[in-house]
Amino acid sequence: MRYVGRLAALWTVAALLSACAAGEASRTLRGQAGRVTWEIVDIEQALEDRGLLMRWTFTIVLRNPTDVGITFEEVETATEAGGMVSSIYGGMGTQPFAQRLDAHGEFRIRPTQLWGCPLCPPADMWRLFAGGVIFYYTLLGRDDAGGKVKVPVSVRLDSSVGTRQ
């Protein structure tokens, strides 16, 4: 009977580990825009300024599986509050972005996002960071044939996403 109990305990642990692995796999952040695929990897988070700001750093991997290269010219960035708190500050804008994605090529971008609420009481910061933000990163350019290319990437960043630093 003692062995049956151990076997049941081992089976339970194995099931929990499998569920954790499956949960992590389902959180993989990837997509496709036209012929370009993207993936977000290596997400890190850190609290700063006495816990009033949260910083996320991550890598956007862009891949071009086609025979036509792409030259990106601009990047648009924007954010949207992910939870009930509307006082998250951030911004949107367009900036020059000169980067080439060769045919059958790949490149990586490593942006950092910093979010906080200077007017929120410190005791409420967990709620702010739990709701998080949605970060939009849109690359604009042209392919070698002269066609317009638009690659929108989005990622929801909250306190459960990324390795804590």
Beta strands, then each sheet from edge to edge (+ up, - down):
strand 1: 29-33
strand 2: 36-48
strand 3: 53-63
strand 4: 70-81
strand 5: 93-101
strand 6: 106-109
strand 7: 112-116
strand 8: 133-143
strand 9: 148-157
strand 10: 163-164
sheet 1: 1+ 2- 3+ 6-
sheet 2: 1+ 2- 10-
sheet 3: 1+ 2- 3+ 7-
sheet 4: 5+ 4- 8+ 9-
end
